[in-house]
Amino acid sequence: MEKKEYQTRIAASRNQVWEVLWGENTYPQWTAAFSEGSKVETTWEEGDKVLFLNGENEGMVSRIREKKVPERMVFEHLGMVDKTGKEDTESEKVKEWAGSKEIYDLEEQNGETVLKVTMDTNEEYKDFFDNTWPKAFEKLRQLSE
């Protein structure tokens, strides 16, 4: 696994950016950059399970490892979810990356918010994230500013 960092500046308060990141109506809008029809199922409480799903209800099962409103959200990825809703946290393929983290840090600077996303990824998805995070950040800016 390789640690990758993506960063952007958004002309909005940290609270506003936080609300857009995790809002019921806004989350699917900015995450469409990764997969059209993206959605999330969670209570948003620290320690709780998170299902990150695409339009076919496939995706990842994760856990909120840390939540400090409006500063930091840390997800630990645990496995995959198939179209039937079955969770896989035991297969060899999943074990290769289980425990990887996705960290969102928000810092206010001069009336803007610096959003930094740090994530563990493997070579297979590196180009995808390098190309997709800028699109997601652009949508986040549109929704936040």
N, C-alpha and C positions, 0 to 999 in steps of 0.2 A: 504494500500500500504506500501511496505517496500522498503527502500533505500538500494541498493546493489552497491558495488564498485568492479571493476575489473581493474587490472593494469598489465602492462608489460613494459619491457625495449627493445628498438629496436636500433641496432647499425647503426643508420642513423640520418641525420639531421631532425629537426622538420619540415622543409619545404618539405623534401622528404616524410616523413610519412604522412603529410597533403595531399600531391598530391595523394598518394596511397589510403588513406581513401576515398577521394571524386572524384577520377579520373573516367572518363567515362568507361575506359577499366578495371581498377583495382577494382572498387567498387563491381561489380558482382562476382569477383574472391574470395575476402575475405569473402563476405557475404553469399557465397554458404554454409558455415558452418552452417548457420541458416536455410537456405532453398535453395535447388538447384534451379537454375534459377532466383535467386533474382535479382531485378533491382530497379532503383530509377528514378522517373520522377520529376524534379525540375529545377529551374533556378539557384539554390544555392545562391540566394540573401536573405539577412536578411529580415524577415517578409513574405517571400513567402511560398506558399503551397508546401508540399512534399508528394509524393505517394511512399511508400515503398511497393513493390509488389513481390509476389512469381512467380513461373513459370506458374501458372494458372491465373495471374493478380488479385489475391486477396491480401489484405494486410491492411496497415494502412494509414490513412490520417493524416498528421502532419503539423507543421509550424516551420520554422526556427526562433527561438526566439532571438538568439544571434549568431553572427558570427564575430570572431576576427582572421583573418588569421595571422599566422599559430598556434594560441594559443588555441582557444576554439570554439566549435560548440555546440549549445543547441537546441534540438528539443523538441517541445511540441506536444504530441500525442493527436489528437482530435477525432478520430473515425476510422471506418473500411471502407474498399472498398470491394465490392463483385465482383464475376467473370464478372458481366455485366458492371462494372465500377461505380455502384451506391454507393455513399458515405453515410454512416450512422453516424451521429454525435448526434442523438437524442434518440436512444433506451436506455432502462434501463441498458442493458448489457454494452453498451458503456459508459454510465454516471458513472459506477462504477470506471472507470480508466481514463476517459477523463481528460486532464490537466496534466497527468503524464509527467515527463521530462526524457530525455536521454542526458547526457552531456559528451562531449569529451574534455579533457584537455590534452595539449601536453606541456611538459617542457623539455628543453635541460639540460642535466647533464653530464659533462665529455665526451662530444662528442657523447653521445647517447640521445635518446628521451625516456622519460617516458610518456607513454600513460595511462591515467586514464579514465575509463568510469564509470560514476555514473548514475544509472537509478532507476526509481521507478518501482517496479514490485509487483505482488501479489503471493501468495503461489502457485497457480496453475503453474506458469512458473519459479519459483525459481530454481528447479533442472535442467530444460532445459538450462537456462542461465549459471548456475554453470558449466555444462558440455560442453556447446558450446563456451563460450568466449575463453577458452584456445585454441581451434581449430582455431577460427577466428584470434586470436593473432599470432599463428604459421604461418598462411598464410600471415598475414600482415608483419611479419618479413621476410619471403621468398621474398615477393614482394618489400620490402623497402631496404633490406641490399645488 
